[in-house]
Amino acid sequence: MFCVDLLATLYDSPIAFSLRDGDGIVNEDLEHKLPLKRYRLKCYAIENVLLTDPCLSVMGTSWDGFVEKAATWIEANPDHADIEMLGQLTESNDRFQHKKIKKIRQLICAVLDCRKPWEVVVGQAIGALTKNDPTSPNMLVDFLGPEMVEDVIFRK
């Protein structure tokens, strides 16, 4: 808390932000400890947002397009170590929102022939957010958390 206390000595009304991975914790928000506003992602980790509609759009596809390309890729690469997880992902109802996908984050981009690193895809999708973006399931705001998006990205 030293840094937070230091902020109060430097600024009249400081605000600092902390954003943590969800790590499988669902519906358990963090308590703000002003001037520190603390948030937890509404998904397992930041790479999970790759599977949201806006990130898939940055990679030139949709969920259905990803599922089709993943099936083709699995068929062409039957000995790959991660085909089981990729197959489970394509059959999931929630796009593995609360499951660790670190192992396949690069594979998701590769399956879609996306040459961008996953971090660039996520950054471009976040950078394109508007206040009118939907908060429905499988959307970026849903995975990031509406309160965090409003407070940090749009700075209400």
N, C-alpha and C positions, 0 to 999 in steps of 0.2 A: 504493500500500500504506500510505500515511500514515494513512488512516482506520482500517485494520485494526490498525496498530500502536497507534494511539490507544486503541482498544477495550481492548487488553491493559493499558493504564495505568489505565483507569477501572474495569474489572471483573476479578474473579478468574478466571472461566472464560467468556470471551466467545464468542459464535457470531454470525457474520454470514452472510447468504445473498446469492448472486448467481444470477439466472435469466436465461439468454440464449435468444434465438430459435434454432431449429434451423438456419435458413437453408440447408436442403437437405443438411446434414451428418447422415448416418445412422450409428448405432451407434458414435459416437465421444464418449464421455463426457468431461467436463472433470475434471481432477484437483483435488481439494480442496486449498486452501492455508490450513490452519487458522490463525486461527480462521474463515477465510472458506470456507464450503461452496459450491462452484460447481456449477451444474446447467445443462443444455441441454435445451430442450423436445424432445420426441420427435416434433415436427411442425415444419413450416416456420416458422410464427409463431403467436402466440396466437390470431389470428382463425381459424386452421384448426380449432380445437376446436369452432367453430360447427357443424361437420358430424358431430360425434359424436352418438351416440344420446341422451345426457342433454341436450345443448343443443337438439337437434331436439325433444325432449320438452318443454322449456321453451317452445318456439315452437308447441307443440300438434300435433306431427306425428311421423312416423317417417321413416326413409330412403326407404322406398317412397312414402310420402306426398309427400315433397319431390320425388322424381323425377317423380311424376305432375303435381304443381303446376308444376314447372319446364317440363315438356313443354307444358302448356297455356299458360304464360306465353310461352314461345319462339314458339309458334304465333300468339299474339296480338300479339307485338312483333317481327316478322321483321326490322325495320331497326335494332334496338338494337345498339349497338356491342359488347356483351358476350355475345351469344347463342352465339357459337361456343365460348367458354370455359365458359359455363353448360352447354351441350350435352355438352362433353367431360367435365365434372365428373359429370354424371348417368350417364355410361357408364364411369366409372373404377372400378377394383376396390378402390382404397384411399381413396376420397373425397378425393383430392388431399392426402393427409397431408403429403407432402414437396414440395408445389408452392405457389408464391406465389399467394394468392387475394385479396390486398389490394384489387385492382381490383373484385372482385365481393362483398366481404363485406357491404355494405349491400344489394346486390341479393338476396342469399340471404334476408335478413329480409323484404325487400319481396315476393319471390315467395311467401312463406308468410303474407303479410298480417300480419306481426308488427310492431307499432308500437314495440316496444322497440329501443333502440340495440343493436348487436351486443355492445357491452361489457357491457351489463346482462344480456343472455342468458347470456353466458359467466360473469359473476360469480354469477348465480343458480344456474347448474349447478355451479360450483365450491363455492359455499356449501352446496349440498345433498349434497355427497360424504359418504360414510360409509366406514368401514374395510372394510365388506363389499362395496363396489362392485367389479364385475368389472374385470379388467385385460385382457380379451380385445380383439381388434382392433375398431376403431370406437367404443371406449368412451373416456370422458374420461381415465381414469387412463392408458390406453395412449398418448394424445396428449401428456399432460403429463409422464409419466415416473413409474413406480411409486416409485422411490427419492426423488424430489423430493416427491411427494405424502406419502409416509410421514414424511420428515424435516421438511418445512416446514409442510404443512397439518395433519398429525396430531401433529407434534413428538414423535417417539419418543424 
